[in-house]
């Protein structure tokens, strides 16, 4: 797996808070000796140029640059200590063709060796070390997954095995290659813990489950056993891309720049040409980040506009479909139909959707305050979320109406899969229950207690664990919490909350 990497790679490692400059120097010196057979000092050699610089105060900063002409790759390791901890940033960049497709990203042998050399000074997660094979059956998976959602925490690679069996050769190869990027280990295919990893199908023995951190939280991906046996290199590249795509706190570049400024300030350790080169590199990096941010913002705004238009088109199509269904059923022909208010009108915000729902959706009793919707409306997706919330509330209203009129029997989940004839489809994801850890925490359960009439519950409040997931997107993703009394005396649905995702057990 050595040689040309193909595209730039940037790896961020959190080191132990007690890591000293001396310990970092020892690790980097050990890597240089193993990888190139040279010592840790600035020097020019036939195929290798080594640049080493450091500051020696309490909050130290150091940087090693190894430009390898042999494999046409430059590796820059920047380590810095500040009040927030110790961070190592490893950049591996081809000396030529730096804009190669990211799909061919892989770890070179020397980068793998560097990661394994730094492993002893990286902190564990719940006592688990990256370089050790863990038996995940003996680990509290809920607590572990909660830990892994935190900034800079590594991902997780789980080899799924038959009962009491060791990982296969292919599984061991993948886990060995990537132990520096993730916590690795194994678990039996029959273990109930696998159901908590969020995979759509139960992973089979011989596969590997990759748990990676994304902008929307932890995400699971199963690498099939056949891929491991026949296309190990491709499978590894997929996992590498997923592990390296984890979001990094925005202030990390600021901390990195502060560390570089500290190195530049120690002018007695750097000659002027080197200092100017570093300054130029940092300026280029800042400009590239600024351009990428502007480009991403433009693309995001365009995507929001396209999604907003698509939602309107979808709503129109669904409305026409309902009219046709009613026409064929009642008249046997296609009449000219005028749209009702709730079919013709679309909100521009979540607050608009809430106010309109209170006025025209007669089978919904909405006690939710406007505060949650107001928070949603501060976001760039306010128009999209307003339309999605409106469509979801109308679907709930049609579901409740159909039950009251005897045209539908079943719960919300059944209606979502097969709505009543002429009814509005429920597109939002429906959850009938909260997770057990969330329900068992009194403070989290209290956040989901909302008011209902005493005729529905004598306490005047009920636990509204039923909810609609209006959209994805982390902590701000809209949720609608409800109590379904469509089969009760009131024949109504009570909406207690519309707003950002309420805290769960994994939020703490």
Secondary structure, DSSP 8 states (H G I E B T S, - for coil): --S---S-EEEEEEE-TT--HHHHHHHHHHHHHHHHS--SS-EE-SSEEEEEEEE-SSS-EEEEEEEETTTTEEEEEEEEEETTEEEEEEEEEESS-TT--GGG----HHHHHHHHHHGGGB--BTTB-TTSEEEGGGS-HHHHHHHHTSTT--EEEEEEESTT----HHHHHHHHHTTTTEEEEEEETT-GGGGGG--SS---TT-EEEEEEETTEEEEEEE-HHHHHH-HHHHHHHHHHHHHTS---THHHHHHHHHHHHHHH-GGGS-HHHHHHHHHHHHHHHHHHHHHHHHHHHHHHHHHHHHHHHHHHHHHHHHHHHHHHHHHHHTSS-------HHHH---SSHHHHHHHHHHH-TTEEE---HHHHHHHTTSTTHHHHHHHHHHHHHHHHHHHHHHHTTS--S-HHHHHHS--TT-----SEEESS--HHHHH-HHHHHTTEEE--TTT-TTSEEE--EEEE---SGGG-EEEEEEEETTSSS-EEEEEEEEE----GGG-
